[in-house]
Amino acid sequence: MSLLVQKYGGTSVGTVERIQAVAEKVAGFRKDGHDMVVVVSAMSGETNRLVDLAGQMQDNPDPREMDVLLSTGEQVTIALLCMALKNLGFDAKSYTGGQVRIVTDDSHTKARIQSIDEEKIRRDLDAGRVVVVAGFQGSDEDGNITTLGRGGSDTTGVALAAALKADECQIYTDVDGVYTTDPRIVPAASRLDKITFEEMLEMASLGSKVLQIRAVEFAGKYNVPLRVLHSFQEGSGTLITLDEEFTTMEQPVVSGIAFNRDEAKVTLSGIPDIPGVASKVLAPIGEANIEVDVIVQNISADNTTDLTFTVNRNDMTKAKAVMDSISEELGAKAVLTDDSVVKISIVGVGMRSHAGVASQMFRTLAEENINIQMITTSEIKISVIIEERYAELAIRSLHTAFGLDKTE
């Protein structure tokens, strides 16, 4: 007998029929002797409906009241799922995040988990019950309802698995695992049987939407075996686990290719090449709460420099306004922006022990006449900024070049 924590997303519980299907799946695991804790999201579309209602009341809804409102979506789902399980003859009990005592900080709409009191859950498990917990929510020290931000149900599932020392945390979604890249772009993409926490974290941060970044971070920190599975298809999915569990023979050099279309490029050109100039450019960007991704600084012959950085596409106009406000003070020649770029990244822990990966990537893109505008690297990833119109060609070419195409 093992303890499993399962999380089902909004599409998995989007209708009464789907909630009943989830109940039957959970009941099957219970019949096999597993202790079961189930975390659920709000029914598909419900959170958007609630956000729309809030917008009709206030242009900028109060964060505390927004949390009170949004947390109701999951409350509906946990009750319905417990009813469905009871109808199948299985004792089940639902809990909101506050009832479990998932304690968070007081950052409304984007709270972070601080502790979990698992006593109630353990007591119910010992009594043979299935425990159903509302994802995405908790409460602060003063008992105020908080939410963890969009996708926070993944984090709830992993956090409960860590607190309960579960044998596995299973994330059920609308895909059957983690793929080498988006199969809609590369039909030859294949599902990975295993991937490391490090690789999954990079993939998630670079644009892969399969798992929330915070959930992967949590799983890696507490070594929670994490498996991605399809809600309505049978299969083993993809196991996300420690690097040590891979052998050198089975670990490929590159495990996957991620991409992010939400990039925009900002360039401040012709600024003096003096110490501290990068700080003078980027400090106001940080103060404006704009996250910077890739940064490149070029030095010219006339002792001036161009500083280029990327931001989320939605922040480009705001970033340009900040640069316009300081450009005269810095003596810049121009502020340039470009929202027609994309970031393409290759990821793999095997890159640590293999030389020539970067040169192969650059050569592959050159053979397709794709110009690289910016480059950034880490120990297990190489990212490039290119024109967005070449995105799919670049992804397909790199997928083939690194031997990731599925063979029949």
N, C-alpha and C positions, 0 to 999 in steps of 0.2 A: 504494500500500500504506500502511495506517495501523496504528498500535498501539492496540488496544482493551483496556481492562480491564473485564471483566464480572463482576458479582457476582450469585450466585443464592442466595436465601434458603431457609429450611427447608422450606417447602411445595413449592418448586421441585425439591428433591432428597429429597422425603419417602419415596419408594419406589425400588426398583431400576429399575422401568420409567421413572420420572421422571428418574432419573440418566442412563439411557440416552437419554432424549429431550433432555436438556441436552447430552449428548455429541454428538448428531446436530446440534443447533443450533450448537454451537461448531465442529464439523467443517465446517459450511457456511460460516462466516466464514473459516475457515482456507483452504478451497478458493478463496475469493474473493481470497486473497492477503494477508489481514490477519494481523499478529502478534497472538497472543492470550495474555493473562494472565487466568486465571479464579479468582475468590475464591468460596468456598462456605461456607455455614453447616452446622451439624449437621443431620442428618435431622430432619424435623418431629417434635416430641415428645421427642426424645432428651435435650435439655438438662433438661427437666422431670423425666425419668426419673432422670437423674443427681443432680439436686437432691434428689429424694425419697430416693435411696439414701444421700446424705450425711446427711440428716435422721434416718435410722435409726441412724446411727453416733454423731452428736453433736447436741445441741439447738442449739448455735451452732457449726457446722462451722468448723474452722480455715481462715482465708482462703487461706493458701499451699497447703494440701492441696486446698482447693476448686478452685483454679485448675488444679492437676495433674489433678483429676478431670474438670472441665468441658471442658478442652482436648481430651480424647479424642474428643468427638463429631465435631468437624471433621476429625480425623485419619482417621476411618472414611470420611467423604465424599470427601476428596481422593484416597484410594487407589482407591476404587470408580470415581470419575470417570475417573481415569487409565487404569484397566483398560478401561473402556468405550471411551475414545478409542483405545487401542491396538487394541482389537478391530475398530475401524472403519478401521484402517490409519494412524493418526496418532500420531506419537511424542509422548509427554507425560511430564512429570515433576512429582511432587508435593513440596510443601514445607510443613512446619509453620511457624508464625510464628517460632519460635526458629531454625530452619534458614535461613530467609531473612535472619535477623538484623533483625527488626523490634524495635528496642530501645525499651523503655518505662521509665517510672519503676517504683518498687517498691510501688505501691499495689495490692495484690492485690484482685482481683474488680472493680476500677474503674481500671485503669492507663491512662495516657495515653502516646501514641506520642511518642518523642523523636527518633528517626532511623531510617532504613531503608538497609541496604546492598543496593543493587540489582544488584551485580556478577554474582551467580550467575544471576539472572533474565535479564540481558542476554546472558550467555554461552549460555544455553539458547535464547533467542529467535534468536540468531545461527545456532544449529545447526538451526533450523527446528522446535523443539519447542513444544508448548503447555505453558505453565507453570500449574500448579494450586496455589493457596496457601490454607491454612487461614485463614479469617477469624476475627475475635474474639480473637486471641491474639498474644502476642509473648514476649519474655523481658527481664528486667532486666539490669543490668550484670554481675551475679554469675551469670547463666545460669539464674536461677529462672524457671519458666513463669509468665506473667501473662495475665490476660484483661482485656478492655476494657469489660466490662459488657454487659448485654443489648442486642442490636442492634448490637454492635460490629463485625460483619462489614461493614456499610456503611462504617464509618470505615476499616477495613482496605483496602477497595476504593479509596476516594478517596485514601488516603495513598499506596498503591502507584501510582496514576495520577499523582499529583503528583510522586513520586520519579522515575518513568520518563518524565515529560513526555508522557503518553499523549494521543492525539488526542481521546479521549472515555472517560469512565467510565460504564458502563451498568449500572443497578441493575434487575435482573429480579425481579419480585415478583408478587403475586396480583391487582394492579390494572394497568390499561393506561395509567396516567399520573396526573397531579395534576388533580383536579377543582375546580371553583369552590366546591363544598361536598360533603358526603357524599351521593352519589346515592341512598342508602337513605332519606334524609330528604326530599330534593328530587329527584324523578325527572327534572326538567328541568335538573339540573346538567350542565355540559358539561366535557369534557376540555380543558385548556389546552395549546396547542401550545408555548408558552414561558412562563416565569415567571422573575423575577430571583432571585438568591441572597438578597437582602434579604427579598423577599416569602416565599420558601420557608422561610427561617429563622423569620420571624414565624409562618407557618402551622404549622410544626413545633412551635414553642414554645407555641403557643396550642391545641394539641390534635390537629392533623393527624398521623396515624400513618404516613403514607406513607414518610417518611425519618427517620432518626435525626438529632437536632439537631447532634451533634458532626460528623457526616458533611457536613452542609450548611455548617457553619462552616469545616471544612477545605477544602471545595471552593471556597468564596468567597475564603478567604485565599490560596490558591495558584492561583486562576482555573482550576480544572479543569472543563471542560464536563461537566455531569452530566445523564444522561437516564434517566428512569423508564419502564420497559417491562413488558409482561405476559409472563410466562414461556412461556405456551402459546398466545398469540394474536399474530398479525402486526399491526404498526402502528408508527407513528413515535413514540408515547409523548409525553412532555413533556420539553423541554429546559430545564434550569436554567442560567442564564448571566448575564453581566454586564448591568447596567442600560443601558450604553452601546449595546448591540446592539439595543435596542428603539427604534423611532421614536415620536415623540409622537403621530402619527396612529393607530398601532395599539395604543397602550397604554391600556387602560381606566382609569377613575378607581379603581374597586374591582376587584381581580382575583379575590378569593375571600372566603369566610366560614368562619371556623374557630370551633370551640366546644370547651369543656372541661367535662365533667360531674364532674371530680374536685376540685371546689372546695368549700370550707367557709368560713364567715364567723365571725370572732371579734370581739366588741365589748367594750371596757372602757369603761364609762360613768361619767360624773360625776367624772372625775379633775381635779385642779387645772390650770388653764390657765397653766402657767409654763414658762419656757425649760428645755429638756432633758427634758421629760416623755416625749416620743416615744422618745427614746433609752432612758429607764428602762423603757419598756414593751417595746421591740423588741430590746434587747440580750440579755435573758434568752432570748428566742425563738431568736435566732441561736446563743447558747451551747448550746441544746438541739438544735442541728442541724436546725432546722425552717425550711424556705424560705418566705418571705413573698412574696405576689404583689401584689395591689392593696392600697393603703393610702389611707384617707380620715380626716381629722381635722376634726371639727365644733366650733365655738365657740358656747357658749350665753351667755345674758345674765348669768348669775350667776358668771362667771369660772371656769367649769368646762368641760371638753371631753370629747367622746366620741371614742375612737380605734378605728377598725374596720379590720381587715385580713383578707385571705383566705390560707388555707393549703391544702395538699393535704388532701383529705377524710380520708385515713388518719392525718393528723397532728392532727386537730381535738381529740381527747381529750387528747393530750399537750400541745397548746397551751393548752387550758383549764386543765389542771393547773398549768402555768407561770404563767398569769394569776391563778389562785386564790392561788398562793403569794406574789404581790406586790401583790395588790389592796388588802389592808388597809394595807400600808406606804404605798401611793400615795393612800389615802383614796378608793378607787373605790366607787361605789354598787352596781355589779353587774358580773358577767362573763356575757355572753350568747353563745350559739353557735347556728349555723344551718347544717345540712348539706344543705339543700334548695335550693341555689342553683346556677346554671350561669353560665359566662362565655361571652359571644358576642362575636366580634370581626370587624370588617371590615378587610381588608388590601389595600393597593394603592399602588405607587409614584406612581401618577397623582394621589394625594391631595396631593402636594407642590404641585402647580400648579393645584389646583381648590379654590375656596372653597365653603362650604355643605354639605360632606359630613357633618359632625357633625349639623347641624340636620336634614338629610334622614333620617339614621339615627334621631334622637330622635323626629322627627315620625312616622315609619313605625311605631315601637313604640307611640307614644301612640295612634295610630289603632286599634291592636289592644288598647288598654287594658292594656298591659304596663308596669308600673312599673319604672323604673331605680333600683337601690339604690346602685350605685357606678359610677364612670367612671374610666378611665385611658386615656391617649393616648401615641402616639409620632408621629414624622414620617410614618409610613406605615401606622398602624393606630389604630383606636379600639375599645376593649373596654368592655363593660358587664357588670355583675353583675345578673341578674334571677332571679326564681323559676324553679326547674327545670321546673315543670309547663308553663311557656310556651316552653320551649326550641325545640321543633320549629316552633311557630307563628312565633316570632321569626325563625328561620333562613329559613323559606319566604318570609315577608313581605319581609325584607331582600334576599333573593336576587332577588325580583321587582322591588323598588323600585330596585335599582341595575343593572337591565337585564342580569342574568346568566342569565336563563332561556334555555334552548336553544330556538332557533326551527327548526321543521321546514322 
